[in-house]
């Protein structure tokens, strides 16, 4: 990762499963030049690792607060993500 890059682990809660949240996250992240992954969690939340330029990361965190049509986001929690190297793409995982 370059010195301008940041990474964050983000948990999104609310009505975020079954509404296309993961596919939407991948599309938005790719538009912003971010890499990482997104997955559904057993507790009904969505967990995402996002990495890239600080400005893009900030924009993605703001977009998470609204989500795709059909979602109802009640919380966005940002936590640290220590990475030895930046992921090369953005993936939807299980």
C-alpha positions as CSV (number, residue, x, y, z in Angstrom):
1,X,0.0,0.0,0.0
2,X,1.2,3.5,-0.8
3,X,1.5,6.1,1.9
4,X,-1.7,7.8,0.6
5,X,-3.7,4.6,1.1
6,X,-5.8,3.6,4.1
7,X,-7.7,0.4,5.0
8,X,-10.7,-0.2,7.2
9,X,-12.9,-3.0,8.3
10,X,-16.5,-1.8,8.2
11,X,-19.6,-3.5,9.6
12,X,-23.0,-2.3,8.2
13,X,-26.1,-3.1,10.1
14,X,-29.8,-2.8,9.4
15,X,-31.8,-4.3,6.5
16,X,-28.6,-5.0,4.5
17,X,-29.0,-8.6,3.4
18,X,-31.2,-9.7,0.5
19,X,-31.2,-6.2,-1.0
20,X,-28.2,-6.4,-3.3
21,X,-25.9,-4.7,-0.8
22,X,-22.8,-6.8,-1.6
23,X,-23.0,-6.3,-5.4
24,X,-23.7,-2.6,-4.9
25,X,-20.7,-2.3,-2.6
26,X,-18.4,-3.9,-5.2
27,X,-19.7,-1.5,-7.9
28,X,-19.3,1.6,-5.7
29,X,-15.8,0.5,-4.5
30,X,-14.6,-0.1,-8.0
31,X,-15.9,3.4,-9.1
32,X,-13.9,4.9,-6.3
33,X,-10.7,2.9,-7.1
34,X,-10.9,0.8,-3.9
35,X,-10.0,-2.8,-3.4
36,X,-11.0,-5.4,-0.7
37,X,-14.0,-7.7,-0.1
38,X,-17.5,-7.7,1.2
39,X,-19.6,-10.6,2.8
40,X,-22.8,-11.3,4.6
41,X,-22.4,-12.2,8.3
42,X,-24.6,-14.7,10.2
43,X,-25.9,-12.0,12.4
44,X,-27.6,-10.2,9.4
45,X,-24.9,-7.5,9.0
46,X,-22.5,-7.0,6.1
47,X,-18.8,-6.9,6.7
48,X,-16.4,-5.2,4.3
49,X,-12.7,-4.7,4.1
50,X,-12.0,-1.6,2.0
51,X,-8.6,-0.3,1.0
52,X,-7.3,2.5,-1.2
53,X,-6.9,6.3,-1.3
54,X,-8.1,8.1,1.8
55,X,-10.5,10.3,-0.2
56,X,-12.1,7.2,-1.8
57,X,-12.3,5.4,1.6
58,X,-14.1,8.5,3.1
59,X,-16.6,8.6,0.2
60,X,-17.3,4.9,0.5
61,X,-18.0,5.2,4.2
62,X,-20.5,8.0,3.4
63,X,-22.2,5.8,0.7
64,X,-22.5,2.9,3.2
65,X,-24.7,5.2,5.3
66,X,-27.3,5.1,2.6
67,X,-26.7,1.8,0.8
68,X,-28.5,0.6,-2.4
69,X,-32.3,1.0,-3.0
70,X,-34.2,-1.3,-0.7
71,X,-31.6,-1.2,2.1
72,X,-32.2,0.5,5.4
73,X,-28.9,1.1,7.1
74,X,-29.0,1.6,10.9
75,X,-25.3,1.6,11.6
76,X,-21.8,1.9,10.0
77,X,-19.0,0.9,12.3
78,X,-15.4,1.5,11.1
79,X,-12.6,-0.5,12.6
80,X,-8.9,-0.9,11.9
81,X,-7.6,-3.2,9.2
82,X,-3.9,-4.0,9.3
83,X,-2.7,-5.1,5.8
84,X,0.7,-6.1,4.7
85,X,-0.3,-5.3,1.2
86,X,-3.3,-3.8,-0.6
87,X,-5.7,-6.3,-2.2
88,X,-5.6,-6.3,-6.0
89,X,-9.3,-6.2,-6.7
90,X,-12.7,-6.1,-5.0
91,X,-14.5,-9.3,-4.3
92,X,-17.9,-10.5,-3.1
93,X,-17.3,-13.4,-0.7
94,X,-19.6,-15.6,1.3
